[in-house]
Amino acid sequence: MYGEKQENVYYYITTLNENYHMPAMPEGAEEGIRKGIYKLETIEGSKGKVQLLGSGSILRHVREAAEILAKDYGVGSDVYSVTSFTELARDGQDCERWNMLHPLETPRVPYIAQVMNDAPAVASTDYMKLFAEQVRTYVPADDYRVLGTDGFGRSDSRENCVTTSKLMLPTWL
C-alpha cells in the first residue's frame, strides 16, 4: 500500500467492548484461520456428536454449551471457530462456478465441506443470522441451525445454543 514495495493488502479487525480469555491457537490452524474456519476443540460424549460453530465473542459461550452438552446430556461436540462466513461463502461460490465450467474435471469441494462432517450443526453469531446462512449450501450436515441477532443488538443466542442443540437431540441419537 505504501513505500517501494506496494502490496494490495487489506487488514480488517473487529473490536468489541468485552473482555474474555482467548484459547491458544491449535496447532495447524493457520490455513483455517485464513480460509474462514478451523476446529478449535473436540469434546467427547457417549450419545452422538454435534458440530458447534462460533464466530466472534460468542465463541466462548459456544464452548460452554459444548461442555454442558457433554456433561449433562452425553453429547460430544466438534467446536469450530469461524473467522469469516463471508470468505467461506466466496470459496463455495468459486467452487460451484469452477465445477459448472469444468464438468468433466474432478469437482472442487468448498473448504467448509472439507473441514466439517455430516453431523448436525449449530452456528452461533453475534451478527445477523444471514452471515451464517450464506454457507448453508456448502455445509455437509443435513441439519444446520443458525442462531443470530437479526437486529436486536448482542445475540440473544448465548444461552440458546444449548437449547437449540437439545431440540435437535432426537435427530442425532
N, C-alpha and C positions, 0 to 999 in steps of 0.2 A: 504494500500500500504506500509506504513512504521509503525514501532512501534509494540507493542504487539498485538493489535487488527487490523490485516491486512484485509482490505476490498478490493474487486475487484471493484473499482470505477474509472471512467474516467470522468474528467471535461473538457468541450470544451467551449472556449469563443472566439467569433469573435469580433474583434475590427476594427473600421473603422475611417477614418480621417474626421469625420463630426460631428458637434455638433448639437443636437436638443433636445427639451424638451420631456421627456418621460411622457406619461399619467400615472395616478395612476393605480395600478393593480386592475382590477374589483374584487369584492367580489366573491369568489368561483372559481377563475380562476386557482388555484394551479394544479388541476388534468389536465386541458387542457394544461397548460404550460409544464408539464412533458410528456404528451402524444403527443404533437405536434401542437395543435390548440385550441384557445379559442376565444369566442366572446368578442370583445373589446367594441363595442357600436352598438346601433340601432338608425338609423335616419329615422324618419317617412316621408312619401311622399304620395301624393294623387293619383299617377298613377303607381301603382305596386311597386315591390321591387326587388332589385338585391343583390347578395352576393358579397362583395369585400374582397379578401384575400390579405394581405400584409405580406411580410417576410423581416425582416431586416430594413435597413434605409429607404426603400421606403414606409414603413407603414405610415409615416406622410403624404406622398403625396396621398396615398390611402384614408386617412381620409379627405384630402382636396377635392379629387374627389367626395367623398360621399356628402360633403356639397354642392358642385356645382350641382350635380345631383338633390339634393332636392330643392335647391333654384331656379335654372334656368329651371329645367325640371319636377319638381314634383315627381321625382322617389326616393323612400325610399331605404335605404341600411342597410344590416347587415354587419358590418365591423369585420373581423376576423384577429387576429394576428396569423401567422403561425410560430411556433418556430422550427419545423422540418418536412419538407416534407418527408425526408428520414424515420423518425420514423413512420409517418403516413402510408407510403408505406409498411414498415415492418409489421405493425399491420394488414393492409389489406391482405397482403400475408399470414400471420399467420391465419387469419380468413378463407381465401379461403382453405388453407390446412386442417384446422380442419374440415371445412364443408365437404370437399371431403372425409376425413377419417371417418366421423361420419354422414353418410347420413340420418340416422333415428332419429338423435337428432335435437333439435331446432337449427337452423343455428345461428352462431355468426355474428354480424354486426360490420364492421370496425368502429373505433372511429369517423373518419371524417364523416361517414354517419349518425352517431348518433347526431353529433353536427350541421351539415348543413341540409338544406332542398332542395326542388326541384326547387327553384327559379334560374334563370340564374346566373352564377358566372363568375367573372373575377379574376384571380390570377396574382399578380404582384410581381416580384422578381428582385433583383439586381444581380442575378446569371443567368446562362443559363436556358432557358425555360424547359430543361429536368428535373430540380428539381421539378417544379410544375406539369409537365406532368406525373410524376410517380404515382400520386394519382388519375389520371383521372378516372380509372375504379371504384374507390370507392366513388367518388363524386356523390351524388344523383341527381344533376342538369343535365338535358338533354343538356343544352347549357353551356359549360365550355370553357372559353377562357383563354389563358396564355400569359402574356407579360414578356419578359426577355431580357437579354443582348446578348446571343448567341455569345460571344467572342468579343464584342465591348467595353469592359470596363464597366463603370457605365451605368445603364439602360437608354435606350432611351425611356422607357415607363412611365416616371414620368408624362408627360403631356398626354400621350396616354391612360391612364386609363379612363379618361372621354370620349375621342374619341371612344374607343372600346365599352364602355358602351352605348354611344349614338347610335352606329351602331346596337347594339342589341335591342334597344328600341322597334321596331315593334314586336319582339318576346315576349315581356313582356306585352304589352297592349292589 
